[in-house]
Amino acid sequence: MSNIQSLPSQAKGLVGMVEFQGSAVPVLDFANLLGFNSGVEKNAQLIQLLNEREKDHVEWISSLENSLLNDVPFTKAKDPHKCAFGQWYDTFKSQDETLMEVLAEFDKPHKQIHAMADKLLDMKKDGDLDHALRILRSEHNVTLKRLMKRFEQARTHLKESSRQVLLYVTEDGTSPTVALRIDDINDVVDFKPEQFKPMDRINSILNGEAAELIVAYLKQTDQADCLLIDTTKLIKLAQN
């Protein structure tokens, strides 16, 4: 990826060019070309979300401490399912099994932090403020740090899992005409032409290059669905 050179062009999906076998080959970001965010872009957005939700919980602890010390009403979400992170966490799904395993470790410390609010506020009402503050500081040093470690583990995984590769497309089987920047190559699978369904009705409502490139669709029962791309049209697009 570091060898890709930028070009003075605003063409959709065009990343730049790379030298290969002594020739300059245009590089297209495949996801952007089809109107999607790339996996790297999605991971960057997810990392930003995790940064914000981690900050929320640091502020949550500070707000609870301020409420205990200064008789300020505590207005943060007490229910772990109703804070911004909890609402996202309860609905987020990913095919990245490792990421889901990391996220599963959030559940216990996240719920433990939110469970403090009513408990410590009730202790203050009963005149046991010093004990409530000791518990809060202990949870800050133990449970919050454990939760923050989970945030860091998730971010690290997202950063390390973003490995883009170049897939060279040729007309003659030897000299690349265009290079596609893609997030990953998971497998190489053979299909018969009759397995694909036509996209005529769908293509009529698609915009831009996607309508030209996507020519058929394959629904699989036990694997991800597939789209068939017309590489001839892809090469013509790159040449234009």
Secondary structure as GFF3:
##gff-version 3
##sequence-region A 1 240
A	DSSP	beta_strand	14	20	.	.	.	ID=ss1
A	DSSP	beta_strand	23	29	.	.	.	ID=ss2
A	DSSP	alpha_helix	30	33	.	.	.	ID=ss3
A	DSSP	alpha_helix	39	70	.	.	.	ID=ss4
A	DSSP	alpha_helix	84	91	.	.	.	ID=ss5
A	DSSP	alpha_helix	97	104	.	.	.	ID=ss6
A	DSSP	alpha_helix	107	114	.	.	.	ID=ss7
A	DSSP	alpha_helix	116	125	.	.	.	ID=ss8
A	DSSP	alpha_helix	129	139	.	.	.	ID=ss9
A	DSSP	pi_helix	140	144	.	.	.	ID=ss10
A	DSSP	alpha_helix	145	161	.	.	.	ID=ss11
A	DSSP	beta_strand	165	170	.	.	.	ID=ss12
A	DSSP	beta_strand	176	182	.	.	.	ID=ss13
A	DSSP	three_ten_helix	193	195	.	.	.	ID=ss14
A	DSSP	beta_strand	197	198	.	.	.	ID=ss15
A	DSSP	alpha_helix	200	203	.	.	.	ID=ss16
A	DSSP	alpha_helix	208	213	.	.	.	ID=ss17
A	DSSP	beta_strand	214	218	.	.	.	ID=ss18
A	DSSP	beta_strand	226	229	.	.	.	ID=ss19
A	DSSP	alpha_helix	231	239	.	.	.	ID=ss20
###
